[in-house]
Amino acid sequence: MHERHHPNPILVLVEDDADTEMLVLRILTKIGIHEVVVIRDGQDAIDWFFQSNARPNLVLLDMKLPRVDGLDVLREIRPRDAAKSAAIVMFSTVGSIETVTRAMSLGANDFAVKPVDTNRLQDVIHDIVGKHMPAAMVG
């Protein structure tokens, strides 16, 4: 887990792939979001939400994570105070109808297919932030 000195982040990124993490952080920085907590493991994400007093506005939650997968993380964190009011966007390279339906039924606000192409990933991150974060928080 990597808190980047932000005890009250506006965004939590749960992503185990280091390249994707760096790319997403670079995109977020470019659009003015600096208060990010990065968590690289499903169990660590659950632990963080159970222990944190932070109230992030947005959670980008990867589907495939070590130890506990994204859907199980979602099921555990959604009822917690730290996640109740957050927009939770599931983020995966695979977006089958069944997976999206299950994520939404567990409390995800949205589901984004993670493109491999860097330019498309930037567009997806922009769309997610624009849709799920107050404009006053970005910039």
C-alpha positions in Angstrom: 0.0 0.0 0.0 1.3 3.4 -0.9 -0.4 6.5 0.6 1.6 9.3 -1.1 1.1 11.5 2.0 -2.6 12.0 1.7 -4.5 11.0 4.8 -7.8 12.1 3.2 -7.6 11.1 -0.5 -10.2 12.1 -3.0 -9.4 9.0 -5.0 -8.4 5.4 -4.2 -6.7 3.3 -6.9 -6.8 -0.4 -6.3 -4.5 -1.9 -9.0 -1.8 -4.6 -8.8 -0.1 -4.0 -12.2 2.7 -1.5 -11.7 2.7 -0.3 -15.3 -1.0 0.4 -15.2 -0.7 2.1 -11.8 2.0 4.5 -13.0 0.1 5.3 -16.2 -3.1 6.0 -14.3 -1.3 8.1 -11.7 0.4 10.1 -14.6 -3.0 10.7 -16.2 -4.6 11.7 -12.9 -1.8 14.1 -12.2 -2.2 15.6 -15.6 -5.9 16.3 -15.0 -5.2 17.8 -11.5 -5.8 14.9 -9.1 -2.9 14.5 -6.7 -4.6 13.1 -3.5 -4.5 9.4 -4.4 -4.1 6.3 -2.3 -2.7 3.4 -4.2 -3.5 -0.1 -2.9 -2.0 -3.1 -4.8 -3.8 -6.1 -3.2 -7.5 -7.0 -2.6 -7.0 -7.9 1.1 -5.0 -4.6 1.7 -7.9 -2.7 0.1 -10.4 -4.3 2.5 -8.2 -3.6 5.4 -7.7 0.0 4.4 -11.5 0.6 4.1 -12.1 -1.0 7.5 -9.4 1.1 9.2 -9.5 4.4 7.4 -11.4 7.5 8.4 -11.0 8.9 4.9 -14.0 9.4 2.7 -12.8 9.2 -0.9 -15.0 10.5 -3.7 -13.9 7.9 -6.2 -12.5 4.4 -6.0 -11.0 2.8 -9.2 -11.1 -0.9 -8.4 -9.4 -3.5 -10.6 -11.2 -6.8 -11.0 -8.2 -9.1 -10.9 -6.2 -8.6 -7.7 -3.9 -10.7 -5.5 -5.4 -12.6 -2.5 -9.0 -11.2 -2.9 -10.6 -10.3 -6.3 -12.2 -7.0 -7.1 -15.8 -8.3 -6.7 -15.1 -9.7 -3.3 -13.4 -6.4 -2.3 -16.5 -4.5 -3.6 -18.8 -6.7 -1.6 -16.8 -6.1 1.6 -16.2 -2.4 1.3 -19.4 -1.0 -0.1 -21.3 -1.1 3.3 -18.3 0.6 5.1 -18.5 4.3 6.0 -15.3 5.0 4.0 -17.0 3.7 0.8 -20.7 4.4 1.3 -20.7 7.7 -0.5 -17.8 7.0 -2.9 -18.4 6.3 -6.5 -16.9 2.9 -7.1 -15.8 2.1 -10.7 -14.8 -1.4 -11.5 -11.9 -1.5 -13.9 -11.0 -4.5 -15.9 -9.5 -5.7 -19.2 -12.6 -8.0 -19.5 -16.1 -6.6 -19.6 -18.5 -9.5 -20.0 -22.2 -8.8 -19.4 -22.2 -11.2 -16.5 -19.3 -9.5 -14.8 -20.7 -6.0 -15.3 -24.1 -7.1 -14.0 -22.6 -8.8 -11.0 -20.4 -5.7 -10.2 -23.4 -3.4 -10.4 -25.5 -5.7 -8.2 -22.8 -5.5 -5.6 -22.9 -1.7 -5.5 -20.5 -0.6 -8.3 -21.5 2.8 -9.8 -19.9 2.0 -13.1 -17.7 -0.4 -15.0 -14.9 0.6 -17.3 -13.0 -1.7 -19.7 -9.3 -1.0 -19.2 -7.9 -0.5 -22.7 -4.3 -1.7 -23.4 -3.7 1.4 -25.6 -2.3 4.3 -23.6 -4.3 7.0 -25.5 -7.6 5.1 -25.0 -6.7 4.5 -21.3 -6.3 8.3 -20.9 -9.7 8.8 -22.5 -11.3 6.2 -20.1 -9.8 7.9 -17.0 -10.9 11.3 -18.2 -14.5 10.0 -18.7 -14.6 8.3 -15.3 -13.3 11.4 -13.5 -15.6 13.7 -15.4 -18.6 11.5 -14.6 -17.9 10.6 -11.0 -16.0 13.5 -9.4 -17.2 17.0 -8.6 -15.5 19.5 -10.9 -14.2 21.5 -7.8 -12.1 18.5 -6.8 -10.2 18.3 -10.1 -7.5 20.9 -10.9 
